[in-house]
Amino acid sequence: MPQFIAPDTRIHASFLDAMKEFTEEGAGERSLLLHEMEEFGGTWHRPEVFAAYVARLNAEPLEETPRIEGWVPNTTLWYVEGETFLGRLAIRHRLNPFLRELGGHIGYAVRPTARRQGHATAMLAASLPVARAIGLESVLVTCDTTNLPSRKVIEAAGGVLEDQRGGKLRYWIRTDG
């Protein structure tokens, strides 16, 4: 049964396969993985680089962790079945101006070969108690106005449409279920 885990080096091979899928579909150009693909994409195959990447992801929730100017603490969860990487979800601990306008608290991605199996819906629903534990009473989740599957995922999780800005639909979801 799929579940969330903290990023873990034992998922290395499957993670690389998933990143190849994202790259082949062109998702890296518009996904939450863009920055990471640009920084690590050519070196993720090296075990020491992947271990450093995993360590960095697991340190991101800490306030004192160095990060790019303007970025906020972030909890990354990988959605896996056994050692198969199915997707990832990021919970941003607070909103900066960009996130408030377009990015939101939660971003998620399901690898192309695992789509249309209910994983995104399960991931978003399972992330709400985690967001609540971080201290978020409600979360902003956005999607492109043209992304009907993501819109359905957000609405299934209880998303209430606030408005549309910059080509994004902006939904609020209570974390207390």
C-alpha positions as CSV (number, residue, x, y, z in Angstrom):
1,M,0.0,0.0,0.0
2,P,1.5,3.4,-0.9
3,Q,2.6,5.6,1.9
4,F,4.5,8.8,2.7
5,I,8.1,8.6,3.8
6,A,10.8,11.1,4.4
7,P,13.2,11.3,1.4
8,D,15.4,8.2,1.7
9,T,18.4,7.0,-0.3
10,R,17.0,3.5,-0.6
11,I,14.6,4.8,-3.2
12,H,17.4,6.0,-5.4
13,A,16.9,3.8,-8.5
14,S,13.2,4.3,-8.7
15,F,13.6,8.1,-8.1
16,L,15.9,8.3,-11.0
17,D,13.4,6.4,-13.2
18,A,10.7,8.8,-12.2
19,M,12.9,11.9,-12.9
20,K,13.5,10.4,-16.4
21,E,9.8,10.2,-16.9
22,F,9.3,13.8,-15.8
23,T,12.0,15.0,-18.1
24,E,10.8,13.1,-21.1
25,E,7.3,14.5,-20.7
26,G,8.7,18.0,-20.2
27,A,7.3,18.3,-16.7
28,G,10.5,19.7,-15.3
29,E,9.8,22.9,-17.1
30,R,6.7,23.6,-15.0
31,S,6.9,21.4,-11.9
32,L,8.0,21.9,-8.4
33,L,11.0,19.8,-9.4
34,L,12.4,22.4,-11.8
35,H,15.0,23.9,-9.5
36,E,16.1,20.5,-8.3
37,M,16.3,19.1,-11.8
38,E,18.5,22.1,-12.8
39,E,20.8,21.7,-9.8
40,F,21.0,17.9,-9.5
41,G,19.6,16.4,-12.7
42,G,22.9,15.5,-14.2
43,T,24.5,14.2,-11.0
44,W,21.6,12.5,-9.1
45,H,22.9,9.1,-10.4
46,R,26.0,9.4,-8.2
47,P,25.2,7.9,-4.7
48,E,27.1,10.6,-2.8
49,V,25.2,13.4,-4.6
50,F,21.9,11.7,-4.1
51,A,22.7,11.2,-0.4
52,A,23.5,14.9,-0.1
53,Y,20.3,15.8,-1.9
54,V,18.2,13.6,0.4
55,A,19.9,15.1,3.5
56,R,19.2,18.6,2.2
57,L,15.5,17.8,1.7
58,N,15.2,16.4,5.2
59,A,16.8,19.5,6.6
60,E,14.5,21.9,4.8
61,P,11.8,22.0,7.5
62,L,14.3,23.5,10.0
63,E,14.2,27.3,10.3
64,E,18.0,27.5,10.6
65,T,18.6,25.5,7.4
66,P,20.3,27.7,4.8
67,R,18.1,28.2,1.7
68,I,17.7,30.4,-1.3
69,E,16.8,34.0,-0.5
70,G,13.0,34.3,-0.1
71,W,12.4,30.6,0.2
72,V,10.5,29.3,3.3
73,P,10.9,26.2,5.4
74,N,9.4,23.2,3.6
75,T,8.6,19.6,4.4
76,T,9.1,17.2,1.5
77,L,7.4,13.8,1.6
78,W,7.9,11.0,-1.0
79,Y,4.9,8.8,-1.8
80,V,6.2,5.3,-2.3
81,E,5.0,1.7,-2.6
82,G,7.8,-0.5,-1.2
83,E,10.9,1.0,-2.9
84,T,9.0,2.4,-5.8
85,F,8.8,6.2,-6.0
86,L,5.3,7.2,-7.1
87,G,5.4,10.9,-6.4
88,R,6.3,13.7,-4.0
89,L,4.6,16.4,-2.1
90,A,6.0,19.6,-0.5
91,I,4.3,21.5,2.3
92,R,5.6,25.1,2.7
93,H,5.4,26.1,6.3
94,R,4.3,29.7,5.5
95,L,3.5,31.9,2.5
96,N,5.8,34.5,1.1
97,P,4.3,37.0,-1.5
98,F,4.9,34.6,-4.5
99,L,3.4,31.6,-2.7
100,R,0.5,33.6,-1.5
101,E,-0.2,34.7,-5.1
102,L,0.6,31.6,-7.2
103,G,2.4,28.8,-5.4
104,G,0.4,28.0,-2.3
105,H,1.3,25.9,0.7
106,I,1.3,22.5,-1.0
107,G,2.6,21.3,-4.3
108,Y,2.6,17.7,-5.5
109,A,3.7,15.7,-8.5
110,V,2.9,12.1,-9.5
111,R,5.3,10.4,-11.9
112,P,3.7,10.0,-15.3
113,T,3.4,6.1,-15.2
114,A,1.6,6.3,-11.8
115,R,-1.1,8.8,-12.8
116,R,-4.8,8.2,-13.0
117,Q,-4.6,5.7,-10.1
118,G,-5.8,8.0,-7.3
119,H,-2.3,8.8,-5.9
120,A,-2.6,12.5,-6.1
121,T,-5.9,12.4,-4.3
122,A,-4.5,10.1,-1.6
123,M,-1.4,12.2,-1.3
124,L,-3.2,15.5,-0.8
125,A,-5.6,14.0,1.7
126,A,-2.8,12.4,3.7
127,S,-0.8,15.6,3.8
128,L,-3.5,17.6,5.6
129,P,-2.8,16.1,9.1
130,V,0.9,16.8,8.4
131,A,0.2,20.4,7.6
132,R,-2.0,20.6,10.7
133,A,0.9,19.3,12.8
134,I,3.1,22.0,11.3
135,G,0.6,24.5,12.6
136,L,-1.4,25.3,9.5
137,E,-5.1,25.5,10.1
138,S,-5.8,25.9,6.4
139,V,-3.6,25.6,3.3
140,L,-3.6,27.3,0.0
141,V,-3.4,24.9,-2.9
142,T,-3.2,26.2,-6.5
143,C,-3.4,24.7,-10.0
144,D,-3.3,25.9,-13.5
145,T,-6.7,26.9,-14.8
146,T,-6.3,24.3,-17.5
147,N,-5.4,21.4,-15.2
148,L,-8.7,19.7,-14.7
149,P,-7.2,16.6,-13.0
150,S,-5.5,18.7,-10.3
151,R,-8.6,20.8,-9.9
152,K,-10.6,17.6,-9.2
153,V,-7.9,16.4,-6.7
154,I,-8.0,19.7,-4.8
155,E,-11.8,19.8,-4.7
156,A,-12.0,16.2,-3.5
157,A,-9.8,17.2,-0.6
158,G,-12.3,19.9,0.4
159,G,-10.8,22.8,-1.5
160,V,-12.9,25.9,-1.6
161,L,-12.2,28.2,-4.6
162,E,-11.1,31.7,-3.6
163,D,-10.3,33.1,-6.9
164,Q,-8.2,33.0,-10.1
165,R,-4.9,34.9,-10.5
166,G,-2.2,34.7,-13.0
167,G,-3.5,31.6,-14.7
168,K,-3.9,29.8,-11.4
169,L,-7.0,28.7,-9.5
170,R,-6.5,29.3,-5.8
171,Y,-8.2,27.0,-3.3
172,W,-8.2,26.9,0.5
173,I,-8.5,23.6,2.4
174,R,-9.0,23.3,6.1
175,T,-6.5,20.9,7.7
176,D,-8.8,19.7,10.5
177,G,-10.7,17.5,8.1
